[in-house]
Each structure stands twice: as C-alpha cells, then as structure tokens.
Amino acid sequence: MQSAPENIQEDHVASTAIMDSSRPLLLHWGFLAAASVMTLLLMAGCGPGTGKTPDQAGASPDTGSQHGHTAIIYRPKQDPTQYMTAKNTTFRISAVDTLSWSAKAQPLETDICVFIDPLHQFQQMIGFGGALTDAAAETLARLPENLQDSVINAYYDPGTGIGYNFGRTTIGSCDFSSASYMYVAENDTTLSTFSVAHDEKFKIPLIKKAMAVAGKDFNLFASPWTPPAWMKDNHNILHGGHLLPQYYSLWAAYLIKFIQAYHHEGIDLWGLSVQNEPMANQTWESCIYSAEQERDFIKTALGPALHQNGYQDLKLIAWDHNRDLLPQRASVLLNDSAAAKYIWGIGFHWYETWSGTQPLYDNVKEVQQNFPKVHLLFTEGCQEKFDYSKVSDWALGERYADNMLHDLNSGITAYCDWNILLDQTGGPNHVGNFCFAPVIADIPQKTLHFTSAFWYIGQFSKFIHPGAKRISSNSNRSDLQTTAFINTDGSIANIVFNKTDKAIAFHIWLNGQWAPATAPAHSLSTFIL
C-alpha cells in the first residue's frame, strides 16, 4: 500500500492500494508527484470462476448493424472481473471481484437480474472525452510540471488513465476564457489579419499534450461561441444577437481559416459544430440561430464552404444545445435535404433543467428513432454553481452516471464533458459563471482534487473502447440502471449503477448462464465479461 503525496488529493479516499499478492496488478495509475508514485486503482478479488463461460451456451453473432458497421462476435473473458467506484469506500475503479458462471435457463421474478444479449447490437462508439478550453489550459499551465503530467496522464493514457480519446475546443473565446478575443481585426472583411496566435500560449499546447498521450485514436471537434461583433445585428460578441445574412459566407470562410490554422499548428480537426447553444442569449459570447437560420446557414454557406475547401469528410455537428428543443431542431434541419446532406451529427447538452423540467432523455431516443442514420453526440455538461466546499460531494458523479446511462441507451456515439480542469474558484471565467470540473486544481496549495465525477466517467471511458457497439441490456429492478457494450476484442463491458442507500445483490444473466454480484449503495460497477 502506498499513500498519496501531499499535493494530490483523491476526495473521500485516503489514497491507497490494496494488493492481492496472489494475482498480478491489473491496472496501475502512474500519477507522478514529487518523485512519488500514487497507485490509485485498488485491487482486491476472489479466485477465478469455475462455471461454464457464456459462449458455451451457443452464442452467435447478429448480422444487424447501425451506421453500416458489422456485428462483433462475443468472446468471453476467462476471468470476468468487476471494477467498482463506491461511496464511503476506498474503491475507485478498483478490481473488487471475479465472477463465477453457472447454468440458469430461467430466472424467477423474485431473482434480481441484469440481462445481457450480445446478439442485438446498436450504435458504435467513437469515444469519451472533455473540453480543452482556455480555462483548462490556463489552469494546467499554472501547475508544477509533475502535476500537469498527472492531469494529462489521468485523462488520456489508455493504460494508466481513464482512456479519453475525444475532445472539444472553442473557436475564439467563451465564458471559460480569462477575457474575450477574436482571431481577426475589427471590420476585416478580407480576413487578412486572421491569426490563432492567442491560442499558442495555452490552448494549443494543452491540445498537443492530450493528443500525444491519447495516441492515434484521438478525435477533436471545435465549436464557435460567436462571430465577430461587426458580423452581428447587436454589434456585440456577448448577449446573443444574430449573424447577419450578408455575412453568412464570410463567417463560413472564417471557420475554414480556423480549421486551416490549426492544421498548420499540427492539429487536424475531426469535427466542427455550427454554433454553441444557438438558442441561448448569454451574458458571455453567444449567438442566436433559429432552426431555420441554422438550416439556411448550413445549406447556403457552411456546408458548401467545407466541401469546396476539401473538408467534406469533416464531421459537421448541428444544434449543440439542450435536449428540450432537440426534436424540433432535428426535424427542421434534417427534413430539408439541402441542409441534411451536410450534417453528420446532432450534438446536445444537459442543461434543460434550468427551465424547471427534469432531464428529457426520451427526446434523444425520439431523434434517434426518427433519424437513425444521423449520429447523436453528447457535447457538453457540467455541475453548475461552483462551491469549493462541495468538491467531495458524491452527487457530482451520480449526476454523470444518470445522464450517461440514459444517453448511451438512447443511442449516442460519443460523450464529451465540459472543462477537463478548473481552478479552486471554478474558473477562470470572465463573466463569473463558475462551475465544477471532474478535476479541480487548488493553485495556491498545489493540490489536485479528483472528484467523484472523474471516477464515474472513468467507469465508462476506460472500459468502453473506440469501435465498441452497444448491446441489449436491461434490469428487472428500477433501482439498478445498466448499459452494456461489446468491444472490438469481443469482450463485454456491462455497467451497473446503484444510487440507492442500500446494497443490492443480483445476478448477471447471459446466454443461459448467470453470475452473482453485488452493487453496494451509491456505487457504479463495470463488469468485464
């Protein structure tokens, strides 16, 4: 067992590692700090299971597919393992048990079960990640080098970290910037002054660090918060306003300039969203597009500009706002063939609750059913109203688990959190819109807080790999939420969430076999089967 160095804190946990000397270390977190190594991934377990593996029950692949991908054949693991993060324990993505299968043709109604059927396969995952904002980049740069490495490795290392391979960045400033900025001079209608020099100090170095550690599978998309003030009807980059129609083509050219400039910096964008939160009139950088305005901008300016400049393979993402208006926006955009031909996906956020509603998960499923060929992506979410005294709250992680399970089961192909890192104020943020991030850096104390959100997201991102396909999974008890994916190596990652105050004993049932397991109170488990 190793204790955490003083300058890294894992909230709710005295950072320890439980080692079973009879088994090799399954996973190891190489968080280097002050020349010390903190092993955060705990390990405990039972002996290997002795029952038949589910493939012996006659599993065969389904030939059905979504988005043109062929089915993956299930290849059972010889040592199916439960990895868990749980409240009031030392378990943080910890190997806690090895499952044992036995025959069970027909469970009873009194048997609490999670049922998995790998023959029915759905959307294919691109990946998981977070936003590489000015705030995240500036906060990282203020940390000692060893803690910078800790953050990057924790997120992006596929072996020792939680395996992020997806990301979002901003085109120009947003609320999570220290100040507002644009890439061109005032009234430069030729765009001859276009320069991303501002980003070279903090944001581009952060992106390159993430790319280097994540490897070849890293995908980055960019989102604009506003055009220049002189292109808008309110003559202000803040407080909403609209892009003037006479500047549609020029604004599209501006976005092309950004793509090209980042290419020259060694960053090739995977995707582009049309506008961040196009129905939000914010005190920070924002721009309003009605559904018809976004449709017309795409089909008359942005879509043609991307194709004319050789970016027809860049993934164009529309909407990029909340679930509440998602079906209406999708209908207007995708029922117009002239616009729809340019749209690869629809992005959405989780902030619809600001209006008093509960999360509208069914809206995501509705769009997936209505437009099955269009990719759905979760493109932003965070816990609002930062309070440093609450960085240890377990509810932070549970909000993520709830949202991720519902949205994955509704058909999303990628998941992107908001800022990967913020400081002890929940910023920097030039309009005071301070929020939480999964990792909080206390700059004066030179301390990192890995919140419950980090571990809960990691229960998904570490085990559901790029190319994995969602498979049929469900529970016969409402207190257990679940999803399951089959990875390209044939293994299954089954995630089970218990947010109640009581432990729940249950069985995982698969192909006529079942295995007993336990979901402790307020826990999230990933079973690798």
C-alpha positions in Angstrom: 0.0 0.0 0.0 1.2 3.5 -0.9 0.0 6.8 0.4 -0.8 9.7 -1.8 1.8 12.5 -2.0 0.6 15.6 -0.2 0.0 17.6 -3.4 -2.6 15.2 -4.9 -5.9 14.5 -3.1 -8.4 11.9 -4.0 -11.6 13.1 -2.4 -13.3 10.7 0.0 -10.3 8.5 -0.1 -7.0 8.3 1.7 -5.2 7.3 -1.5 -4.3 3.6 -1.0 -3.8 0.5 -3.0 -4.9 -2.9 -1.8 -2.7 -5.5 -3.4 -3.5 -9.2 -3.6 -0.1 -10.8 -3.9 -1.5 -13.9 -5.4 -2.6 -12.0 -8.5 -0.7 -9.6 -10.8 -1.6 -5.9 -10.6 -4.4 -5.4 -13.2 -4.2 -1.7 -13.5 -1.8 0.9 -12.2 -2.1 4.7 -12.1 1.2 6.3 -12.7 0.5 9.7 -11.1 3.9 11.1 -10.6 4.2 13.8 -8.0 7.3 15.0 -6.2 9.1 11.9 -7.4 6.5 9.6 -5.8 4.0 7.3 -7.5 0.4 7.1 -6.3 -1.4 3.9 -7.1 -5.0 5.0 -7.2 -6.5 1.9 -8.8 -7.2 -0.5 -6.0 -7.2 -4.2 -6.3 -8.9 -7.0 -4.4 -10.7 -10.1 -5.6 -11.8 -13.7 -5.4 -10.3 -16.6 -7.2 -11.2 -17.4 -10.8 -14.7 -18.6 -11.6 -15.2 -22.2 -12.2 -18.5 -22.2 -14.1 -19.0 -22.6 -17.8 -18.5 -19.4 -19.7 -21.4 -18.0 -21.6 -20.0 -18.8 -25.0 -20.6 -22.4 -24.3 -24.3 -21.7 -24.3 -24.2 -21.3 -28.0 -23.7 -17.6 -28.6 -23.6 -16.5 -32.3 -23.3 -13.1 -33.8 -26.1 -11.0 -35.1 -25.7 -9.6 -38.6 -27.6 -6.5 -37.9 -25.8 -3.2 -37.7 -26.2 0.6 -37.3 -24.4 3.2 -39.3 -23.1 0.4 -41.6 -20.9 -1.4 -39.1 -20.9 -5.2 -38.9 -21.7 -7.1 -35.7 -19.0 -8.1 -33.2 -18.7 -11.7 -32.0 -18.8 -12.2 -28.3 -15.6 -13.8 -26.9 -15.9 -14.4 -23.1 -13.2 -13.4 -20.7 -11.7 -16.3 -18.7 -11.6 -14.2 -15.6 -14.7 -11.9 -15.7 -14.0 -9.0 -13.4 -15.9 -6.4 -11.5 -14.4 -2.9 -11.3 -16.1 -0.5 -9.0 -16.3 3.0 -7.6 -18.3 3.3 -4.4 -19.2 6.0 -1.8 -17.7 5.7 1.6 -15.1 3.1 0.5 -11.6 3.2 -0.9 -12.8 1.7 -4.2 -12.0 3.9 -7.2 -12.2 2.0 -10.5 -11.0 -0.9 -8.4 -10.9 -4.6 -9.3 -13.0 -6.0 -6.5 -14.3 -9.4 -7.6 -14.0 -12.2 -10.1 -17.3 -13.6 -11.3 -18.3 -17.3 -11.5 -20.8 -18.5 -14.0 -23.3 -21.3 -13.5 -26.2 -22.6 -15.6 -29.6 -20.8 -15.3 -32.1 -21.3 -18.0 -34.9 -19.4 -16.5 -34.6 -16.8 -13.7 -37.6 -16.3 -11.5 -39.5 -13.0 -10.9 -38.0 -12.9 -7.5 -34.5 -13.1 -8.8 -32.9 -9.6 -9.2 -31.1 -9.7 -12.6 -29.3 -7.7 -15.2 -30.0 -9.4 -18.6 -27.5 -9.1 -21.5 -28.0 -10.1 -25.1 -24.9 -9.6 -27.3 -26.8 -10.7 -30.4 -28.6 -7.4 -30.6 -26.1 -4.6 -31.4 -26.7 -0.9 -31.8 -24.6 2.2 -32.2 -20.8 2.1 -32.4 -18.9 4.3 -30.0 -16.4 6.9 -31.2 -15.2 7.7 -27.7 -15.3 9.7 -24.5 -13.6 13.0 -23.6 -13.9 16.5 -22.3 -13.4 20.1 -23.4 -9.9 21.6 -23.8 -10.8 25.2 -23.1 -8.8 28.3 -22.3 -9.7 27.9 -18.6 -8.4 24.3 -18.6 -5.3 25.2 -20.5 -4.5 28.3 -18.3 -5.1 26.3 -15.1 -2.9 23.5 -16.3 -0.1 25.9 -17.1 -0.2 27.3 -13.5 0.6 23.9 -12.0 4.0 22.4 -11.4 5.1 20.2 -14.3 4.7 17.0 -12.4 1.1 17.8 -11.6 0.5 18.8 -15.3 1.7 15.3 -16.3 -0.6 13.8 -13.6 -3.7 15.5 -15.1 -2.9 14.6 -18.7 -2.0 11.0 -17.9 -5.0 10.6 -15.7 -7.3 11.5 -18.5 -5.6 10.4 -21.7 -3.3 7.5 -21.1 -5.2 4.4 -22.3 -3.3 2.1 -20.0 -2.8 4.0 -16.7 -5.6 6.6 -17.1 -9.3 6.6 -18.0 -8.7 6.5 -21.7 -10.1 9.7 -23.0 -9.8 9.8 -26.8 -12.3 12.5 -27.7 -12.4 16.3 -27.1 -13.9 19.6 -27.9 -12.3 23.1 -28.1 -13.5 26.6 -28.7 -13.2 28.8 -31.8 -12.4 32.0 -30.1 -13.3 32.9 -26.5 -16.1 31.6 -24.4 -17.2 32.2 -20.8 -14.4 29.9 -19.7 -11.7 32.3 -21.0 -9.9 35.0 -19.0 -11.0 37.6 -21.5 -12.9 37.9 -24.8 -11.0 37.7 -28.0 -11.4 37.1 -31.8 -9.0 36.0 -34.5 -9.4 39.0 -36.8 -9.2 42.7 -36.5 -12.3 44.9 -36.4 -14.1 45.1 -39.8 -11.6 43.0 -41.6 -13.8 41.7 -44.3 -10.9 40.1 -46.2 -9.8 38.1 -43.1 -6.3 39.0 -43.9 -5.5 39.6 -40.2 -6.7 36.1 -39.2 -4.4 34.6 -36.6 -4.6 32.0 -33.9 -1.6 33.4 -32.1 -3.7 33.8 -29.0 -4.1 30.0 -28.7 -0.4 29.3 -29.0 0.4 30.2 -25.4 -2.0 27.9 -23.5 -4.7 26.1 -25.5 -2.7 24.6 -28.4 0.0 23.2 -26.0 -2.8 21.5 -24.0 -4.4 20.0 -27.0 -1.0 18.7 -28.2 -0.3 17.1 -24.8 -3.6 15.4 -24.9 -3.0 14.2 -28.5 0.4 12.8 -27.6 -0.7 10.8 -24.7 -4.1 9.6 -26.2 -2.5 8.4 -29.4 -3.8 8.0 -32.9 -7.4 7.5 -32.0 -7.8 11.0 -30.5 -10.6 13.0 -32.2 -11.1 16.7 -31.6 -14.0 18.9 -32.7 -14.3 22.7 -32.4 -17.3 24.9 -31.6 -17.7 28.7 -32.1 -19.4 30.8 -29.4 -19.8 33.9 -31.5 -18.9 35.6 -34.8 -17.1 39.0 -34.6 -19.3 41.8 -33.3 -19.4 43.6 -36.6 -20.9 40.5 -38.3 -23.9 40.5 -35.8 -27.1 42.5 -35.6 -26.4 43.5 -32.0 -22.8 44.6 -32.8 -21.6 42.7 -29.7 -19.9 39.4 -29.2 -21.8 39.0 -26.0 -25.6 38.9 -25.2 -26.8 36.8 -28.1 -27.6 38.7 -31.3 -27.8 37.1 -34.7 -25.3 36.6 -37.5 -26.3 39.0 -40.3 -27.2 37.1 -43.5 -24.9 39.2 -45.6 -22.0 37.7 -43.5 -23.0 34.1 -43.9 -20.3 33.3 -46.4 -17.7 35.4 -44.7 -18.3 33.7 -41.3 -18.1 30.3 -43.1 -14.7 31.4 -44.5 -13.6 32.5 -41.0 -14.4 28.9 -39.8 -12.4 27.5 -42.7 -9.5 29.7 -41.7 -9.6 28.3 -38.2 -9.5 24.7 -39.5 -6.6 25.6 -41.7 -4.7 27.5 -39.0 -5.0 24.6 -36.6 -3.8 22.2 -39.3 -0.7 24.4 -39.6 -0.2 24.0 -35.9 -0.2 20.2 -36.2 -3.8 19.8 -35.1 -6.2 18.2 -37.6 -9.8 18.7 -36.5 -12.1 15.7 -36.7 -15.3 17.7 -36.5 -17.0 21.2 -36.3 -20.2 22.2 -34.6 -22.2 25.0 -36.2 -22.7 27.1 -33.0 -22.6 26.5 -29.3 -26.0 26.8 -27.7 -27.8 28.6 -30.6 -30.9 29.4 -28.6 -29.1 31.0 -25.5 -28.9 34.7 -25.1 -26.0 34.7 -22.6 -24.0 37.5 -20.8 -20.9 35.9 -22.4 -20.1 35.0 -26.0 -23.2 33.8 -27.7 -25.2 34.0 -31.0 -28.8 33.1 -31.7 -29.9 30.9 -34.6 -33.5 29.8 -35.0 -33.8 26.4 -36.6 -34.5 28.0 -39.9 -31.5 30.3 -39.6 -29.2 27.4 -38.8 -30.6 25.3 -41.6 -30.1 28.2 -44.1 -26.5 28.9 -42.9 -25.6 25.3 -43.3 -27.0 24.7 -46.7 -26.1 28.1 -48.3 -22.8 28.8 -46.7 -21.0 26.5 -44.3 -21.7 23.2 -46.0 -20.7 24.4 -49.4 -17.6 26.1 -48.0 -16.4 22.9 -46.2 -16.8 20.9 -49.4 -15.2 23.5 -51.7 -12.2 23.6 -49.4 -11.7 19.8 -49.2 -13.3 19.3 -45.8 -16.2 17.2 -46.9 -15.0 14.4 -44.5 -15.0 16.8 -41.5 -17.9 15.8 -39.2 -20.4 18.7 -39.2 -22.4 18.7 -35.9 -25.6 20.8 -35.7 -27.7 22.1 -32.7 -25.1 21.7 -29.8 -27.7 22.8 -27.2 -30.1 21.2 -24.8 -32.4 18.2 -25.1 -35.6 20.3 -24.7 -35.7 21.6 -28.3 -33.7 18.8 -29.8 -36.6 17.1 -31.7 -37.8 20.3 -33.2 -34.3 21.4 -34.3 -33.6 17.9 -35.8 -36.9 18.0 -37.7 -36.2 21.4 -39.3 -32.6 20.6 -40.2 -32.9 17.0 -41.3 -36.2 17.2 -43.1 -34.5 19.6 -45.5 -32.4 17.5 -47.9 -30.3 20.5 -49.0 -29.1 21.0 -45.4 -29.2 17.4 -44.2 -26.7 16.3 -46.8 -24.0 18.3 -45.0 -25.0 17.2 -41.4 -23.1 14.3 -39.9 -24.5 14.5 -36.4 -26.6 16.3 -33.8 -25.0 17.4 -30.5 -26.8 18.2 -27.3 -26.2 19.4 -23.7 -27.9 18.5 -20.4 -28.9 22.0 -19.1 -32.6 21.9 -20.0 -33.3 21.5 -16.3 -32.7 25.3 -15.9 -36.3 25.8 -17.1 -37.7 23.6 -14.3 -38.1 20.4 -16.3 -36.5 17.0 -15.4 -33.8 15.7 -17.9 -35.6 15.0 -21.2 -33.8 11.7 -22.1 -36.7 10.5 -24.3 -36.1 13.4 -26.7 -32.7 11.8 -27.6 -34.3 8.5 -28.2 -37.0 10.1 -30.3 -34.5 11.8 -32.6 -32.5 8.5 -32.9 -35.7 6.7 -34.0 -36.7 9.4 -36.4 -33.3 9.9 -38.0 -31.4 6.6 -37.4 -28.6 7.5 -39.9 -27.6 10.7 -38.1 -25.1 10.4 -35.2 -26.1 11.7 -31.8 -23.4 13.1 -29.5 -23.4 14.4 -26.0 -21.3 17.6 -26.4 -21.4 19.4 -23.1 -22.5 19.0 -19.4 -21.2 20.1 -16.0 -22.3 20.7 -12.5 -23.1 24.4 -12.3 -22.6 26.9 -9.4 -19.2 26.0 -8.1 -18.7 25.7 -4.4 -15.2 24.6 -3.2 -16.7 23.1 -0.1 -18.6 20.6 -2.3 -15.7 19.1 -4.3 -16.1 15.9 -2.3 -19.9 15.6 -2.9 -20.8 12.2 -4.3 -23.8 13.7 -6.1 -21.3 15.1 -8.7 -20.5 11.7 -10.0 -24.0 10.3 -9.7 -25.4 13.1 -12.0 -22.9 12.0 -14.6 -23.8 8.3 -14.3 -27.5 9.0 -14.6 -27.1 11.1 -17.7 -24.5 8.9 -19.4 -26.6 5.7 -18.9 -29.7 7.2 -20.3 -28.0 8.9 -23.2 -25.9 5.8 -24.1 -29.0 3.7 -24.1 -30.7 6.3 -26.3 -28.1 6.0 -29.0 -25.2 8.5 -28.6 -22.0 7.6 -30.3 -19.7 10.0 -28.4 -19.6 11.6 -25.0 -17.9 14.9 -24.3 -17.8 16.5 -20.8 -17.2 20.3 -20.4 -13.9 21.6 -18.9 -11.4 18.8 -18.0 -9.8 21.0 -15.4 -10.6 24.2 -13.5 -9.0 26.0 -10.6 -10.1 26.4 -6.9 -12.6 29.2 -8.0 -14.3 27.0 -10.6 -12.7 29.1 -13.3 -11.1 31.1 -14.7 -14.3 32.6 -16.2 -14.5 36.2 -17.3 -18.2 36.6 -16.5 -18.3 34.8 -13.2 -20.1 31.6 -14.5 -18.0 29.3 -12.2 -18.6 25.6 -12.5 -17.2 22.2 -11.4 -14.9 20.0 -13.4 -14.0 16.4 -12.7 -10.6 17.6 -11.6 -10.1 20.7 -9.6 -6.7 22.3 -9.1 -6.1 24.3 -6.0 -3.3 26.5 -7.4 -2.2 28.1 -4.1 -2.0 24.7 -2.4 -0.6 22.9 -5.5 -3.2 20.3 -5.0 -5.4 18.2 -7.4 -8.9 17.1 -6.3 -10.1 14.1 -8.3 -13.9 14.4 -7.7 -16.4 11.6 -7.9 -17.3 12.8 -11.4 -13.8 11.8 -12.6 -14.1 8.2 -11.3 -17.7 7.8 -12.5 -16.9 8.9 -16.0 -13.8 6.7 -15.9 -16.0 3.6 -15.2 -17.3 4.2 -18.8 -14.4 5.7 -20.7 -11.8 3.2 -19.5 -13.7 0.1 -20.5 -15.9 1.1 -23.5 -13.3 1.4 -26.2 -13.5 3.1 -29.6 -15.4 0.8 -32.0 -17.4 -0.8 -29.2 -21.1 -1.4 -30.0 -23.9 -1.1 -27.5 -25.8 -4.4 -27.0 -29.1 -5.2 -25.4 -29.0 -4.9 -21.6 -31.7 -4.3 -19.0 -32.6 -4.8 -15.4 -35.7 -6.2 -13.8 -35.4 -3.8 -10.9 -35.7 0.0 -11.2 -33.0 0.5 -8.6 -30.4 -0.9 -10.9 -29.6 1.0 -14.1 -27.5 -0.6 -16.7 -25.9 -0.5 -20.1 -23.6 -2.8 -22.0 -21.1 -2.6 -24.9 -19.2 -5.2 -26.8 -15.6 -4.2 -27.6 -13.9 -5.0 -30.8 -11.9 -7.7 -29.0 -15.2 -9.5 -28.2 -15.3 -8.7 -24.5 -18.4 -7.1 -22.9 -18.3 -4.1 -20.6 -21.5 -4.1 -18.6 -22.1 -1.1 -16.4 -24.4 -1.3 -13.4 -25.4 1.8 -11.3 -27.0 1.7 -7.8 -27.7 5.2 -6.4 -29.8 3.9 -3.5 -28.8 3.8 0.1 -28.8 0.0 0.2 -26.6 -2.7 -1.3 -28.3 -4.8 -3.9 -27.3 -8.4 -4.6 -28.2 -9.5 -8.1 -27.2 -11.8 -11.0 -25.9 -11.0 -14.4 -27.6 -13.3 -16.9 -26.1 -14.1 -20.3 -26.8 -16.9 -22.8 -28.3 -19.3 -20.2 -25.6 -18.7 -17.6 -25.6 -16.3 -14.7 -23.2 -15.0 -12.1 -23.8 -13.5 -8.7 -22.7 -9.9 -8.0 -23.3 -7.1 -5.6 -23.8 -3.4 -6.2 -23.1 -1.5 -2.9 -25.0 1.6 -2.0 -24.1 4.6 -4.2 -21.8 2.6 -6.5 -21.0 2.3 -10.1 -19.6 -1.0 -11.4 -18.2 -2.1 -14.7 -18.2 -5.9 -15.3 -15.7 -7.1 -18.0 -17.3 -10.3 -19.2 
